[in-house]
Amino acid sequence: MKSHSMHTTLTSIFLFLSVLLMPLVAQESITASQWQEDLRYLQDNVHKEYSFLFKKVTAETFDTEVDKLYEAIPDMEAHEIPVAISRIVSLFEYGHSQVPFGSITNGKALPVNLYHFSDGVFIEGTQKAYAKALGARVVAVEGIPIDKALEMVRPVVPVENEQYFRGYGLRFLTIPAILHAQGVTPSLQTAITMTLENNGVTYEQSFNEIPLDSLSRDYGWTLPNEAWISMRDQKETPLYLKHLKDKFYFFEYLADTKTLYVRQSSVFNDPNNESLSDFYTRLFAFVDSHEIDSFIYDVRLNGGGNNYNNKPLIKGIMARPKINTKGKFFYIIGRNTFSACQNLTNEIGNYTEAILIGEPTSENVNFYGDARKVTLPHSQLNAYLSYAWWQDYPQWENKDATIPNLAVSMTSEEYRTNQDPVLQAALGYKDDGFILNPLEYLRQLFIEGKYTELRTASKEIAQNPAYKYYDFESEFSEAGYRLYQIGNTEGGLYILELVADVFPTSTTAWHTVASVQEQMKLIEKAKASYQKVIDLDPDSVLGKTAQKKLSKL
């Protein structure tokens, strides 16, 4: 437990505070050869102590990237090297394994806070001097389209999954040192120009860098003060943002709907208020003494803590069927749900009747956490490398993230006007036949031989925005190919052909079908499927492969 407490402290300090201030080394005094020695020191430590991290990246790829950086260091500027080392550590794609954000910023940031809403990346907050830019959609950074600019900085981010990048990665786009190191700007600039769009008008806005410690944000949102403003109307505060500055957790009873709303934004004990244990005791005493039609537990802002604190909550919920009932218990997750809160989410999924609503989590279901510090000898730059494997689900059930049963995201306008579509989805939920586990439902139709119903349901579910985070194409393709490999060739082919039917523009789906048809000696069908790949994208790798295959049939 002591070891895990250290992990949770590191998680809090180095991952989830919006501004991570680390002592900045006088890196100009470090020679190129000393940086190279530091890099080899890191490489040796990884191979000797952390070789188990080679899961998403191979040791060969890691070493190749290290060698490339080693050769490049003599020609790099001082601020570029820590960013490049962050790229090396981020190859592991485990959020706990990282070079802390504050160590690669050169101590400077742009006076903006970005947020990725469902309708784009927006200036969610800024300093008052840039009020004109507030609430604008970001079109480009230094002339580079926003999607491309994000793609360019992404390798620096210890990205666990797409949601991690949305939750914790956008701030990397506001650091001039990172923008230069990643080629967004040709040199290190003290001002960055963004192309913005607001109310149909597109314009350019230049932002001058400020000291990193001048930023004002937490949990991904701007904290307004005498210098900072937020695009959100401050006349009222939605529940999920209440007590953001002063409480890690709170609950509120909505008497008109007999709803008990709980927001827990940390799995740490609140140093300024009651402990989590005392909070849970008070929470369940309230549950026992009040009539509750809906129990809503919100962890969308919860970036982790000490997962040993989860047990009293799980036991308390399991002991109370009055709230632990399907259609009555709603659990809200999102892009900040990470680390010890991923453990909590796993336990909620394993042991309760909760319906999950919102966005996917930013953590893998099973993951490497608990980071140890590796200090590079010359630069004193710290890298944190994960060493503990947390597995709450069987390995074959591991996923990139926990997917909500009901997908709900937020638009910029909903945020600006203090609407909470996620909470409203929970409050408005009706048990009217909505399929909470679509993949299991479709599998059952296949098992029962209801093929016509399966085909119809597959198309309807794949097109339903409530399931937008499910990767039906990948899941069904894998299932079909597994069936084929274990000898159920007809069943496997049926599923793969169904995938191609549901996703008719997918070259991957059609190429997989063609390959299986070829292996089954269904030559005419294989020819037609390969031709479909060529028609869709003749210049792609699959398109060219299909052309070669077709010429030999």
C-alpha positions in Angstrom: 0.0 0.0 0.0 2.9 2.3 0.8 4.3 1.8 -2.7 0.9 2.6 -4.3 0.5 5.7 -2.2 3.8 6.9 -3.7 2.4 6.1 -7.2 -0.8 8.1 -6.5 1.2 11.1 -5.2 3.3 11.1 -8.4 0.2 10.8 -10.5 -1.3 13.8 -8.8 1.8 16.0 -9.0 3.2 15.0 -12.4 0.2 14.2 -14.5 -3.0 15.8 -13.6 -2.4 19.3 -12.2 -3.0 21.6 -15.1 0.4 23.4 -14.6 3.4 21.2 -13.7 6.2 23.4 -12.5 9.5 21.6 -12.3 12.9 23.2 -11.5 14.3 24.1 -14.8 17.9 23.1 -15.3 20.3 25.6 -16.9 20.2 23.4 -19.9 22.4 25.7 -22.0 25.3 24.6 -19.8 24.8 20.9 -20.8 27.0 19.9 -23.7 25.8 17.8 -26.6 28.0 14.9 -25.5 26.5 15.1 -21.9 23.0 15.0 -23.4 24.0 12.0 -25.4 25.3 10.3 -22.3 22.0 11.1 -20.5 20.1 9.6 -23.4 22.1 6.4 -23.2 21.6 6.3 -19.4 17.9 6.4 -20.0 18.1 3.7 -22.7 20.1 1.4 -20.4 17.7 1.9 -17.5 14.8 1.0 -19.7 16.3 -2.2 -20.9 17.6 -3.2 -17.5 14.7 -2.3 -15.3 11.6 -1.6 -17.5 11.8 -4.0 -20.5 8.2 -5.1 -19.6 7.1 -1.8 -21.0 7.8 -3.0 -24.5 4.1 -3.8 -25.3 2.9 -1.1 -27.7 6.4 -0.4 -29.0 9.1 -2.9 -29.7 12.6 -2.7 -28.2 13.9 -2.5 -31.7 11.8 0.5 -32.6 12.7 2.2 -29.3 16.4 1.7 -29.9 16.1 3.0 -33.4 14.5 6.2 -32.2 17.1 6.6 -29.5 19.9 6.2 -32.0 18.3 8.8 -34.3 18.0 11.3 -31.4 21.6 10.5 -30.3 22.9 11.5 -33.8 20.7 14.6 -34.0 21.5 16.1 -30.5 24.6 18.0 -31.6 22.5 20.0 -34.1 19.6 20.7 -31.7 18.9 23.7 -29.6 18.8 23.3 -25.8 15.0 23.6 -25.5 14.5 20.9 -28.2 16.3 18.1 -26.5 14.0 17.6 -23.4 11.0 17.6 -25.9 12.8 15.0 -27.9 13.4 12.9 -24.8 9.8 13.2 -24.0 9.0 11.8 -27.4 11.2 8.8 -26.6 9.5 8.1 -23.3 6.0 8.6 -24.8 6.7 5.7 -27.2 5.5 3.4 -24.5 2.0 4.9 -24.7 1.3 4.6 -21.0 0.2 7.9 -19.5 2.1 7.3 -16.2 5.4 6.9 -18.2 6.4 10.4 -19.1 8.8 13.4 -18.9 6.8 15.9 -16.8 5.1 18.6 -18.8 6.7 21.4 -16.9 10.2 20.1 -17.8 9.8 20.5 -21.5 8.1 23.9 -21.7 11.1 26.2 -21.4 9.1 27.9 -18.7 6.8 29.6 -21.2 3.3 29.1 -22.5 0.6 30.9 -24.5 -2.1 32.8 -22.6 -4.8 30.4 -23.8 -6.6 27.3 -22.6 -7.8 25.0 -25.4 -10.7 22.5 -25.2 -11.8 20.0 -27.8 -15.6 20.1 -27.9 -17.6 17.9 -30.2 -17.6 20.8 -32.8 -13.9 21.6 -32.7 -11.0 23.0 -30.7 -11.9 26.3 -29.0 -10.3 29.0 -27.0 -12.1 28.1 -23.8 -10.2 30.6 -21.7 -7.6 33.4 -22.2 -6.2 36.5 -20.5 -8.3 39.6 -20.7 -6.0 41.2 -23.1 -7.1 38.7 -25.7 -10.8 38.9 -25.0 -11.6 39.1 -28.7 -10.3 35.5 -29.1 -12.5 34.1 -26.3 -14.8 31.4 -27.5 -13.3 31.3 -31.0 -12.8 28.0 -32.8 -9.1 27.3 -33.7 -8.7 26.8 -37.4 -4.9 26.8 -37.7 -1.7 27.4 -35.7 1.0 29.3 -37.6 -0.8 28.5 -40.8 -0.9 24.8 -40.1 -4.5 23.4 -40.0 -5.4 22.5 -36.4 -5.8 18.7 -37.1 -2.3 18.6 -38.6 -0.8 20.8 -35.8 -2.3 18.4 -33.2 -0.8 15.5 -35.1 2.6 17.1 -35.0 2.7 17.6 -31.3 1.1 14.3 -30.4 4.3 12.2 -30.3 5.5 14.3 -27.4 2.4 13.4 -25.3 2.4 10.2 -23.3 -0.8 9.2 -25.1 -2.6 6.2 -23.7 -5.5 6.5 -26.1 -7.4 9.2 -28.1 -9.2 10.4 -25.0 -6.0 10.9 -23.1 -4.8 13.2 -25.9 -8.1 15.2 -25.8 -8.0 15.5 -22.0 -4.3 16.1 -21.4 -2.6 16.7 -24.8 -4.0 20.0 -26.1 -1.9 22.0 -23.6 1.2 20.8 -25.5 0.0 22.9 -28.5 0.3 26.1 -26.3 4.0 25.8 -25.7 6.3 27.7 -28.1 9.3 25.4 -27.3 7.2 22.3 -28.2 5.8 24.0 -31.3 9.4 24.6 -32.6 10.7 21.2 -31.6 7.9 19.5 -33.5 8.2 21.7 -36.6 5.1 23.7 -36.2 7.2 26.8 -36.2 10.6 27.2 -38.0 12.3 28.7 -35.0 11.6 29.3 -31.3 9.1 32.2 -31.2 7.9 34.4 -28.4 4.6 34.9 -30.1 2.4 32.5 -31.9 -0.3 33.3 -34.5 -3.5 31.3 -34.5 -6.2 31.5 -37.2 -9.6 31.7 -35.4 -13.2 31.6 -36.5 -16.0 33.3 -34.5 -19.6 33.8 -35.6 -18.7 33.1 -39.2 -15.7 35.5 -39.3 -12.2 34.1 -39.7 -9.2 36.2 -38.5 -5.7 35.9 -37.1 -4.7 36.5 -33.6 -1.1 36.7 -32.2 -0.5 35.5 -28.7 2.6 36.6 -26.8 4.1 34.0 -24.5 3.8 34.3 -20.7 5.5 32.6 -17.7 4.1 29.1 -17.2 3.2 29.8 -13.7 0.8 32.6 -14.9 -1.7 30.1 -16.2 -5.0 29.7 -14.4 -6.7 26.4 -15.0 -7.6 23.1 -13.3 -9.3 19.9 -14.5 -8.9 21.2 -18.0 -11.0 24.3 -17.4 -10.1 27.9 -17.0 -10.3 29.3 -13.5 -11.4 33.0 -14.0 -9.7 35.6 -11.9 -8.5 39.2 -12.2 -6.4 38.3 -15.3 -8.2 35.3 -16.8 -11.6 34.9 -18.4 -13.6 31.9 -19.5 -16.0 31.5 -22.4 -18.6 30.0 -20.0 -21.3 32.3 -18.7 -20.2 32.8 -15.1 -23.7 33.8 -13.8 -24.4 30.2 -12.9 -22.4 27.0 -12.4 -23.5 23.5 -13.6 -23.2 20.7 -11.0 -20.1 19.1 -12.6 -18.2 22.4 -12.1 -19.4 23.3 -8.6 -16.9 23.5 -5.8 -14.1 23.0 -8.3 -11.7 25.1 -6.3 -12.6 24.0 -2.8 -13.8 20.4 -2.7 -12.6 17.1 -4.2 -16.0 15.6 -3.8 -19.5 16.6 -2.9 -23.1 15.5 -3.3 -26.4 17.4 -3.9 -30.0 16.2 -3.7 -32.3 17.3 -6.5 -35.6 17.1 -4.7 -37.8 17.7 -7.7 -36.6 14.6 -9.4 -35.5 12.7 -6.3 -32.0 12.5 -7.8 -28.8 12.2 -5.7 -25.9 13.7 -7.7 -22.3 13.0 -6.6 -19.2 14.4 -8.1 -15.9 12.9 -7.2 -12.9 14.6 -8.9 -10.1 12.7 -7.0 -9.4 9.4 -5.4 -7.2 11.2 -2.9 -8.4 12.3 0.5 -9.2 16.0 0.4 -6.6 17.8 2.5 -8.9 20.7 3.3 -12.1 18.8 4.0 -13.3 15.4 5.1 -11.6 12.1 4.2 -13.0 9.9 1.4 -14.0 7.4 4.1 -15.9 10.0 6.0 -17.5 11.3 2.8 -18.7 7.8 1.9 -20.1 7.3 5.3 -22.0 10.6 5.1 -23.1 9.8 1.5 -24.6 6.4 2.4 -26.3 7.7 5.5 -28.0 10.2 3.2 -28.9 7.4 0.8 -30.4 5.4 3.6 -32.6 8.2 4.9 -34.0 9.7 1.6 -36.1 8.6 -1.2 -33.9 8.3 -4.3 -35.2 7.6 -7.9 -31.9 8.3 -9.6 -28.3 7.9 -8.3 -25.8 9.8 -10.5 -22.1 9.4 -9.8 -19.9 11.7 -11.8 -16.1 11.0 -12.3 -15.6 12.7 -15.6 -13.0 15.0 -14.0 -11.3 12.4 -11.9 -7.7 11.9 -12.8 -6.8 9.4 -10.1 -5.4 9.0 -6.6 -5.1 6.1 -4.3 -7.2 3.1 -5.5 -7.2 1.6 -2.1 -9.8 4.3 -1.3 -12.3 2.7 -3.8 -13.3 -0.2 -1.7 -15.7 1.5 0.8 -17.6 3.0 -2.2 -18.0 -0.2 -4.0 -19.1 -2.1 -0.9 -21.6 0.6 0.0 -23.2 0.6 -3.4 -23.4 -3.2 -3.6 -25.1 -3.3 -0.2 -27.9 -0.9 -1.4 -30.1 -2.3 -4.1 -32.3 0.8 -3.7 -29.6 2.6 -5.7 -27.7 -0.3 -7.3 -30.4 -1.0 -9.9 -30.2 -1.0 -13.7 -31.9 2.2 -14.9 -31.5 3.9 -11.5 -27.7 4.1 -11.1 -25.8 6.2 -13.7 -22.0 6.6 -13.7 -20.5 9.5 -15.7 -17.1 9.0 -17.3 -15.0 11.2 -19.6 -11.6 12.1 -21.0 -10.1 12.9 -17.6 -11.1 9.6 -16.0 -7.7 8.1 -15.4 -5.4 6.0 -13.2 -7.0 5.0 -9.8 -10.3 6.2 -11.2 -9.9 3.8 -14.1 -9.6 1.1 -11.4 -12.8 2.5 -9.8 -14.5 2.4 -13.2 -13.5 -1.2 -13.7 -14.9 -2.1 -10.3 -18.1 -0.2 -11.1 -18.4 -2.3 -14.3 -17.6 -5.6 -12.5 -19.7 -5.3 -9.4 -22.6 -2.9 -9.9 -25.6 -2.3 -12.1 -24.5 1.1 -13.3 -25.2 2.5 -16.7 -22.1 4.3 -18.0 -22.8 7.6 -19.7 -20.5 10.2 -21.3 -17.2 9.8 -23.1 -14.6 7.0 -23.0 -11.9 7.1 -20.3 -8.3 8.2 -20.9 -6.8 5.0 -19.5 -6.5 1.5 -20.8 -8.8 -0.9 -19.0 -5.7 -2.8 -17.8 -2.6 -0.6 -17.6 0.9 0.1 -16.3 0.9 2.6 -13.5 3.0 3.5 -10.4 5.9 5.4 -11.9 9.5 5.5 -10.6 11.7 8.5 -11.2 14.8 8.1 -13.4 17.0 11.2 -13.1 19.4 11.8 -16.0 22.8 12.4 -14.5 24.0 15.5 -16.4 20.8 17.5 -17.1 19.0 16.3 -14.0 15.9 15.9 -16.2 13.5 13.5 -14.7 11.7 10.7 -16.5 9.0 8.7 -14.8 8.6 5.0 -15.9 5.7 2.8 -14.9 6.5 -0.5 -13.1 3.2 -1.9 -11.8 0.7 -3.8 -13.9 -3.0 -3.2 -12.9 -5.3 -5.8 -14.3 -9.0 -5.7 -13.3 -10.2 -7.6 -16.3 -9.0 -10.8 -18.1 -6.2 -9.9 -20.6 -8.5 -10.9 -23.5 -11.0 -8.3 -22.3 -8.4 -5.4 -22.2 -9.4 -2.4 -24.2 -7.9 1.0 -25.0 -10.6 2.6 -22.8 -13.8 2.0 -21.0 -16.6 2.8 -23.4 -19.9 4.3 -22.1 -23.1 2.4 -22.6 -24.6 5.7 -23.8 -22.3 8.2 -25.7 -22.8 11.8 -24.9 -20.4 14.7 -25.6 -20.6 18.4 -25.3 -20.7 21.2 -27.9 -19.0 24.6 -27.4 -22.4 26.3 -27.2 -23.7 23.9 -24.5 -20.6 24.6 -22.4 -20.9 28.4 -23.0 -24.5 28.4 -21.8 -23.9 26.1 -18.8 -25.8 23.1 -20.2 -24.8 19.6 -19.3 -26.0 17.2 -21.9 -24.4 14.3 -20.1 -26.3 14.9 -16.9 -29.5 15.5 -18.9 -29.1 12.2 -20.6 -28.9 10.5 -17.2 -31.9 12.4 -15.9 -33.9 11.7 -19.0 -33.0 8.0 -19.4 -36.0 5.7 -19.9 -35.9 2.0 -20.1 -37.6 1.8 -23.5 -35.6 -1.0 -25.0 -32.3 0.8 -25.5 -29.6 -1.8 -26.0 -26.9 -1.1 -23.3 -24.4 -3.7 -24.6 -24.7 -3.7 -28.4 -21.8 -6.0 -29.1 -23.2 -8.7 -26.8 -26.6 -8.2 -28.3 -25.3 -8.7 -31.8 -23.2 -11.7 -30.8 -26.3 -13.3 -29.2 -28.3 -12.9 -32.5 -25.5 -14.7 -34.3 -25.4 -17.5 -31.8 -29.1 -17.9 -32.1 -28.9 -18.0 -35.9 -31.1 -14.9 -36.3 -29.1 -13.7 -39.3 -31.7 -11.4 -40.9 -32.3 -9.7 -37.6 -28.5 -9.5 -37.1 -27.9 -7.8 -40.4 -30.7 -5.2 -39.8 -29.6 -4.6 -36.2 -25.9 -4.3 -37.1 -26.6 -1.4 -39.6 -29.0 0.4 -37.2 -26.6 0.2 -34.2 -23.5 1.1 -36.2 -25.2 4.3 -37.4 -26.7 5.2 -34.0 -24.7 8.2 -32.4 -25.5 6.8 -29.0 -22.9 4.1 -29.8 -20.4 6.3 -31.6 -17.4 5.2 -29.4 -17.8 1.5 -30.2 -15.5 0.3 -32.9 -17.9 -2.1 -34.5 -15.8 -2.7 -37.6 -12.8 -3.8 -35.6 -14.7 -5.8 -33.0 -16.7 -7.7 -35.6 -13.8 -8.2 -38.0 -11.7 -9.7 -35.2 -14.6 -12.0 -34.2 -15.2 -13.1 -37.8 -11.5 -13.8 -38.3 -11.3 -15.8 -35.1 -14.2 -17.9 -36.1 -12.5 -18.6 -39.5 -9.2 -19.5 -37.8 -10.8 -22.0 -35.4 -12.5 -23.8 -38.3 -15.9 -22.2 -38.5 -15.1 -21.0 -42.0 -18.7 -20.3 -43.1 -19.6 -18.5 -39.9 -16.4 -16.4 -40.0 -16.9 -15.5 -43.6 -20.5 -14.5 -42.9 -19.4 -12.1 -40.2 -16.7 -10.6 -42.4 -19.1 -10.1 -45.3 -21.5 -8.5 -42.9 -18.8 -6.1 -41.8 -18.1 -5.1 -45.4 -21.9 -4.7 -45.9 -22.2 -2.4 -42.9 -19.1 -0.5 -43.7 -19.1 -0.4 -47.5 -16.4 2.3 -47.8 -13.9 0.4 -45.7 -11.0 -0.9 -47.8 -9.8 -2.9 -44.7 -13.2 -4.7 -44.5 -13.3 -5.5 -48.2 -9.6 -6.6 -48.3 -10.2 -9.0 -45.4 -13.2 -10.5 -47.0 -11.4 -10.9 -50.3 -8.5 -12.6 -48.6 -10.7 -15.1 -46.8 -12.8 -15.7 -49.9 -9.5 -16.5 -51.8 -8.4 -18.9 -49.1 -11.8 -20.6 -49.3 -11.4 -20.9 -53.2 -14.4 -18.6 -53.8 -12.4 -17.1 -56.6 -15.2 -15.1 -58.3 -16.3 -13.6 -55.0 -12.6 -12.8 -54.1 -12.1 -11.0 -57.4 -15.2 -8.9 -56.9 -14.0 -8.0 -53.3 -10.5 -7.1 -54.4 -11.9 -5.0 -57.2 -14.0 -3.2 -54.5 -10.8 -2.3 -52.7 -9.3 -1.0 -55.9 -12.4 1.1 -56.7 -12.4 2.6 -53.2 -8.7 3.6 -53.0 -6.4 2.4 -55.8 -3.3 4.3 -54.5 -3.4 3.0 -51.0 -1.3 0.1 -49.7 -4.3 -2.1 -49.7 -5.4 -0.9 -53.1 -2.0 -1.8 -54.6 -2.0 -5.1 -52.8 -5.4 -5.9 -54.2 -4.2 -5.1 -57.7 -1.4 -7.6 -57.4 -3.7 -10.2 -55.9 -6.3 -9.7 -58.6 -3.7 -10.1 -61.4 -2.8 -13.5 -60.1 -6.4 -14.9 -59.8 
